[in-house]
Amino acid sequence: MKNSLSTLMLCLSLLAPSAGMAQAAAPATAAAQVFPTKPTPKPDGKKWRIGYFESGDYSEYPRTLRVTVDGLQKLGWISVPAIPDGLNGEQMWQFLADNARSDTVEFVRDAWWQPGNFDASKRPAVREAIKQRLADRRDLDLIIAMGTWAGQDMAGMGAPVATVVASTSDAVGARITRSAQDSGLDNLHARVQPERYQRQVRLFHEIVPFKRLGLVYEDSPEGRTYSAVEAVEQVAREQGFEVHACNAPSNGIAADLATRNAVECYAKLAPQVDAVYVTVHRGVTPASIDTIAEILRQARVPSFSMLGSEEVKRGLLLSLAQADYSYVGLFHAETIARIFNGAKPRELSQVWIDPAKIALNLETARVIGFDPPVDILLAADEVYETQ
């Protein structure tokens, strides 16, 4: 293993774009104006009304919604009792509509949409329903679009109302936004993490200099976006390693079948590769990650989680994503607050600076025979001894 502390720290420093980049990300027209985040009602004294558009049932969506709500509470916009665990997106939205207390905002109970459980055939009808609601009733001020499909569909409609897109792997690659610096639509904002996945794979290769990297994804435009396939292939060309892929269909099928497809792919790839990049996939869930981690451990294959430290805790070897989603939630909450304080979504920076943290599972390292150099241990912010 390469074990130069200076090289490792250089890679870590490259994970986070400079603060100046984030400040310069918004279009120049907004550069001189700072929008506050303080709670404020609409100009007519009424509450701001928020709707929710979700791409399907995926564990990251309610998790992201939860931390966004926490962010709005920290900013003083709402007061919400403890949200029960285990709620899906629709259940959480109903809970918020019934229980959130605020003088300035309202979660509108019947303003919730989802095209089934990632059912592509239902997307046109959902888009039309949203379009009709916004045109006929004009009773919503902002929509939270959760996931790539929701973001694409709101962008495709021209974002007729202020839209905050959350929980997307690559908003630019999915053509939700024009670029990291400019959403391309006045009413659209999406969190963007430039070069995030390239940085993850480069660091993984620095720590574990593999020749064959395993990658599981659905071989569709959406699936390739979720799993950052272009980013991985870019680094493969730069670093000279091979990408061994396995197609695991996930959209438009039952959740248990998507999970089975993913697990079977990891089992198939494990004997063929030197390392595996575990990416976002509908079949990689809190319920299945233990199985996937055990498959890779038994094959003695180093693994890196695209999603974050929670999967390292469950048995994957490494990750660099933030363990605490509160940072993400506060970013979305501040965006919503600034929109309600007069900003156009397009005027606000979309660039999210991901805290550069490394997580390491020492038990997994022992099982697979990976002896982490001292400098990697020193650089690790989170070290797990057991699953």
NUVEXVO-22122 format. One record per residue (C-alpha): residue in one letter; z, y, x. Coordinates in Angstrom, 1 decimal. Each point is the difference from the previous one (the first is absolute). Example, Ala and Ser with C-alpha at 12.3 -4.5 7.8 and 13.67 -1.06 7.14 Angstrom:
! NUVEXVO-22122
badren,z,y,x
A,7.8,-4.5,12.3
S,-0.7,3.4,1.4
END
This chain:
! NUVEXVO-22122
badren,z,y,x
M,0.0,0.0,0.0
K,-0.6,3.5,1.2
N,3.3,1.7,0.5
S,-0.6,3.5,1.4
L,2.5,2.3,-1.7
S,-2.1,3.0,0.7
T,-3.1,-1.7,-1.6
L,2.1,-1.1,-3.1
M,1.4,3.5,-0.5
L,-3.4,1.5,0.4
C,-1.2,-2.2,-2.8
L,2.9,0.9,-2.2
S,-0.6,3.7,0.6
L,-3.6,-0.5,-1.2
L,1.2,-1.4,-3.3
A,1.0,3.4,-1.4
P,-2.5,2.8,-0.1
S,1.4,3.3,1.2
A,1.8,2.3,-2.4
G,-2.7,2.6,0.5
M,-2.5,-2.4,-1.4
A,1.9,-0.3,-3.2
Q,0.4,3.7,-0.3
A,-3.7,0.6,0.5
A,-1.1,-2.7,-2.4
A,-0.2,2.2,-3.1
P,-3.2,2.1,-0.5
A,0.2,3.4,1.6
T,0.2,1.8,-3.4
A,3.6,-1.2,-0.3
A,1.0,0.5,3.6
A,1.9,3.3,-0.6
Q,1.8,-1.1,-3.2
V,3.1,-2.1,-0.1
F,0.8,-1.5,-3.4
P,3.6,-0.7,-0.9
T,1.4,-3.2,-1.3
K,2.7,1.5,-2.3
P,0.2,-1.3,-3.6
T,-1.9,2.3,-2.3
P,-1.3,-0.3,-3.6
K,-3.5,0.6,-1.1
P,-1.0,3.7,-0.5
D,0.5,-0.4,-3.7
G,3.5,-1.4,0.6
K,-0.8,-3.6,-1.0
K,0.3,-3.0,2.2
W,-2.6,-1.4,2.3
R,-1.4,-3.2,-1.4
I,-0.8,-2.9,2.3
G,-2.1,-3.1,-0.6
Y,-0.3,-3.2,2.0
F,-3.2,-2.0,0.8
E,0.6,-3.3,1.8
S,-2.6,-2.3,1.6
G,1.7,-3.3,-1.0
D,3.3,-1.9,0.6
Y,0.9,0.3,3.6
S,3.5,0.3,1.5
E,-0.7,3.0,2.1
Y,-0.9,2.1,-3.1
P,3.4,0.1,-1.8
R,1.6,0.2,3.5
T,-2.0,3.2,0.7
L,0.6,1.4,-3.4
R,3.7,-0.6,0.4
V,0.3,1.9,3.3
T,-2.2,2.8,-1.4
V,2.5,0.4,-2.9
D,2.8,0.0,2.6
G,-1.8,2.8,1.8
L,-0.3,2.0,-3.2
Q,3.8,-0.5,-0.5
K,0.7,1.2,3.5
L,-2.0,3.2,-0.7
G,2.0,0.6,-3.2
W,-2.8,-0.6,-2.5
I,1.5,-2.9,-1.9
S,3.0,-2.1,-0.4
V,-0.5,-3.7,-0.5
P,2.6,-2.8,-0.4
A,-0.2,-3.0,2.3
I,-3.4,-1.7,-0.5
P,0.4,-3.7,-0.7
D,-1.4,-2.3,2.7
G,-3.0,-2.3,-0.8
L,-1.9,2.4,-2.3
N,-3.8,0.0,0.1
G,-1.9,3.3,-0.2
E,-0.2,0.2,-3.8
Q,3.7,-0.9,-0.4
M,1.0,2.6,2.6
W,-2.1,2.6,-1.7
Q,1.6,-0.7,-3.3
F,3.4,0.2,1.5
L,-0.8,3.3,1.6
A,-1.4,1.4,-3.3
D,3.1,-1.1,-1.9
N,2.7,0.9,2.6
A,-1.1,2.8,2.3
R,1.7,3.3,-0.7
S,-1.6,3.3,1.0
D,-0.5,3.5,-1.2
T,-3.4,0.2,1.8
V,-1.9,-3.3,0.0
E,-0.6,-2.9,-2.4
F,-1.3,-3.5,0.6
V,-2.3,-0.5,-3.0
R,0.7,-3.5,-1.5
D,-3.4,-0.7,-1.4
A,-1.9,1.5,3.0
W,0.0,-3.3,1.9
W,-3.3,-1.8,0.8
Q,-0.9,-3.2,1.9
P,-3.3,-2.0,0.0
G,1.9,-3.3,-0.7
N,1.2,-1.7,3.1
F,-2.8,1.2,2.4
D,-2.6,-0.9,-2.6
A,-3.2,1.8,1.1
S,-1.6,-0.6,-3.5
K,2.7,2.2,-1.5
R,-0.4,3.0,2.3
P,-2.8,1.8,-2.0
A,2.0,-0.1,-3.2
V,3.2,1.3,1.7
R,-2.0,2.8,1.6
E,-1.4,1.0,-3.3
A,3.4,-0.1,-1.7
I,1.4,2.3,2.7
K,-3.0,2.3,-0.2
Q,0.3,0.2,-3.8
R,3.8,0.7,0.1
L,-0.5,2.8,2.5
A,-3.0,1.5,-2.0
D,1.4,-0.3,-3.5
R,3.7,0.5,0.3
R,0.3,1.9,3.3
D,3.7,-0.9,0.0
L,0.4,-1.1,3.7
D,0.4,2.2,3.0
L,-0.1,-2.7,2.7
I,-0.8,-3.7,0.5
I,1.5,-2.2,2.7
A,-2.8,-2.4,0.9
M,1.6,-3.0,1.6
G,-2.3,-2.2,2.1
T,-3.6,0.1,1.2
W,-1.7,-0.8,-3.3
A,2.0,2.7,-1.8
G,-0.8,2.5,2.7
Q,-3.7,-0.9,0.0
D,-0.2,0.3,-3.8
M,1.7,3.4,-0.1
A,-2.2,1.3,2.8
G,-3.0,-1.5,-1.8
M,0.9,2.0,-3.1
G,0.2,3.2,2.1
A,3.8,0.1,-0.3
P,0.0,2.0,-3.3
V,3.8,0.5,0.4
A,2.2,0.3,3.1
T,0.0,-3.5,1.6
V,2.3,-1.3,2.7
V,-1.3,-3.3,1.4
A,2.7,-2.3,1.5
S,0.2,-3.5,1.6
T,-3.5,-0.3,1.4
S,-0.8,-1.6,3.3
D,-2.9,2.3,0.9
A,-0.8,2.8,-2.4
V,-2.8,1.3,2.2
G,-1.6,-3.4,0.5
A,0.3,-0.7,-3.7
R,-1.9,3.2,-0.7
I,2.9,1.5,-2.0
T,0.1,3.0,2.2
R,-2.7,1.7,2.0
S,2.0,0.0,3.3
A,3.6,0.1,1.2
Q,-0.2,3.8,0.0
D,-1.7,0.5,-3.3
S,0.2,-2.0,-3.3
G,-3.3,1.5,-1.1
L,1.3,0.8,-3.5
D,2.3,2.9,-1.0
N,2.2,-2.2,-2.1
L,0.3,-3.0,2.3
H,2.6,-0.9,2.7
A,0.4,-3.3,1.8
R,2.3,-0.9,2.9
V,-2.1,-0.8,3.1
Q,1.2,-1.5,3.3
P,-2.8,0.5,2.5
E,-0.6,-2.9,2.4
R,3.2,-1.7,-1.2
Y,-1.3,-3.5,0.0
Q,-2.0,0.4,3.3
R,3.3,1.1,1.6
Q,1.8,-3.0,-1.4
V,-2.5,-2.5,1.3
R,-0.3,1.7,3.4
L,3.7,-0.2,0.5
F,0.2,-3.6,-1.2
H,-2.7,-0.9,2.5
E,1.9,1.9,2.7
I,3.1,-2.1,-0.7
V,-1.8,-3.3,-0.7
P,-3.3,0.0,1.8
F,-1.8,-2.4,-2.4
K,-3.6,-1.1,0.3
R,-0.4,-1.2,-3.7
L,1.7,2.0,-2.8
G,0.3,-1.5,-3.5
L,-0.7,2.2,-3.0
V,0.3,-1.0,-3.7
Y,-1.6,2.2,-2.7
E,-2.2,-0.1,-3.0
D,-3.5,0.5,1.1
S,-0.9,2.8,-2.4
P,-0.1,3.8,0.5
E,3.5,0.4,-1.4
G,1.4,-3.0,1.9
R,-1.5,1.3,3.3
T,1.6,3.4,-0.6
Y,3.4,-1.4,-0.9
S,0.0,-2.0,3.3
A,-1.5,2.7,2.2
V,-2.7,-2.4,1.1
E,-2.2,2.8,1.6
A,3.0,1.3,2.0
V,0.8,-3.5,1.3
E,-3.7,-0.6,0.9
Q,-0.1,3.3,1.8
V,2.9,-0.9,2.2
A,-1.4,-3.5,0.6
R,-3.1,1.6,1.4
E,2.0,2.3,2.2
Q,2.4,-2.6,1.3
G,-2.4,-3.0,0.1
F,1.8,-2.5,-2.3
E,-1.5,-2.0,-2.9
V,1.0,0.3,-3.6
H,0.2,-3.2,-1.9
A,-0.1,0.7,-3.7
C,0.9,-2.0,-3.2
N,-1.2,1.1,-3.4
A,2.8,-0.1,-2.5
P,-1.2,1.2,-3.5
S,2.7,2.0,-1.8
N,-1.4,2.5,-2.5
G,-0.8,-1.0,-3.6
I,2.0,-3.3,0.2
A,3.5,-1.1,-0.8
A,2.7,1.1,2.4
D,1.0,-3.5,0.9
L,-3.6,-0.9,0.9
A,-0.2,3.1,2.2
T,3.2,-1.1,1.8
R,-1.3,-3.6,0.4
N,-3.2,1.3,1.5
A,1.8,2.2,2.5
V,2.5,-2.7,1.0
E,-2.8,-2.6,0.5
C,-1.9,2.5,2.2
Y,2.9,0.6,2.3
A,0.6,-3.8,0.2
K,-3.7,-0.4,0.9
L,-0.1,2.8,2.6
A,3.3,-0.8,1.7
P,-1.3,-2.8,2.3
Q,-3.1,2.0,0.9
V,1.4,3.3,1.3
D,2.3,1.5,2.6
A,1.5,2.6,-2.4
V,-0.2,1.1,-3.6
Y,0.0,3.5,-1.6
V,1.6,-0.4,-3.4
T,-1.7,2.6,-2.2
V,0.4,1.3,-3.5
H,-1.2,-2.6,-2.6
R,1.0,-0.6,-3.6
G,1.0,-3.5,1.0
V,2.4,1.2,2.8
T,3.1,0.8,-2.0
P,3.8,0.0,0.4
A,-0.1,-3.5,-1.5
S,-2.7,-1.4,2.3
I,0.7,1.7,3.3
D,2.7,-2.5,1.0
T,-2.6,-2.8,-0.4
I,-2.6,1.8,2.0
A,2.5,0.9,2.7
E,1.1,-3.6,0.3
I,-3.6,-1.2,0.3
L,-0.6,2.3,2.9
R,3.4,-0.8,1.6
Q,-0.7,-3.7,-0.1
A,-3.4,0.6,1.6
R,1.7,2.1,2.6
V,-2.3,2.9,-0.7
P,1.2,3.6,0.6
S,-0.4,2.2,-3.1
F,-0.1,3.7,-0.8
S,0.7,1.4,-3.5
M,-2.3,2.8,-1.2
L,2.4,0.8,-2.8
G,3.3,0.5,1.8
S,3.4,-1.1,1.2
E,1.0,-1.8,-3.2
E,-2.5,-2.7,0.9
V,1.4,-0.2,3.5
K,3.4,-0.5,-1.5
R,-1.5,-2.9,-2.0
G,-1.4,-1.8,3.1
L,-3.1,1.8,1.4
L,0.3,0.9,3.7
L,-0.8,3.7,0.2
S,-0.8,3.2,-1.9
L,-0.1,3.7,0.4
A,0.0,1.3,-3.5
Q,3.1,1.9,-1.2
A,2.7,-2.1,-1.4
D,1.3,2.8,-2.3
Y,-2.5,1.0,-2.7
S,2.0,3.1,-0.8
Y,-2.2,2.0,2.4
V,-3.1,-1.0,-2.0
G,1.7,0.7,-3.3
L,1.1,3.5,1.1
F,-3.6,0.7,1.3
H,-1.4,-0.7,-3.5
A,2.9,1.8,-1.7
E,-0.5,3.1,2.0
T,-3.8,-0.1,-0.7
I,0.7,-0.2,-3.8
A,2.6,2.8,0.3
R,-2.4,2.3,1.8
I,-2.7,-0.7,-2.5
F,2.4,1.0,-2.8
N,0.8,3.1,2.0
G,-3.6,1.1,0.0
A,-1.8,-1.9,2.7
K,-3.3,-1.7,-0.6
P,0.2,-3.6,1.2
R,-2.9,0.5,2.3
E,1.9,2.9,1.8
L,2.8,-2.3,1.2
S,0.0,-2.1,3.1
Q,-0.8,-3.6,-0.6
V,0.9,-1.2,3.5
W,3.2,-2.1,0.1
I,1.6,-0.4,3.4
D,1.4,-3.5,0.1
P,3.3,-0.3,1.9
A,-0.8,-2.0,3.1
K,2.5,-2.9,-0.2
I,-0.3,-3.5,1.2
A,1.7,-3.0,-1.7
L,0.4,-3.4,1.6
N,1.3,-3.3,-1.3
L,1.8,-1.7,2.8
E,0.4,-3.3,-1.8
T,-3.8,-0.2,-0.5
A,-0.5,0.9,3.7
R,2.2,-3.0,1.0
V,-1.8,-2.4,-2.4
I,-3.5,0.9,1.2
G,1.0,0.2,3.7
F,-0.5,3.7,0.4
D,2.4,1.5,2.5
P,0.0,3.8,-0.7
P,0.3,2.0,3.2
V,3.0,2.3,0.3
D,-2.1,3.1,-0.5
I,-1.2,-1.2,-3.4
L,3.6,-0.7,-1.0
L,0.9,3.5,1.2
A,-2.8,1.5,-2.1
A,0.9,-1.9,-3.1
D,1.7,2.0,-2.7
E,0.7,-3.1,-2.2
V,0.8,-3.4,1.4
Y,0.6,-2.9,-2.4
E,1.8,-3.2,1.1
T,-0.6,-2.0,-3.1
Q,-2.2,0.1,-3.1
END
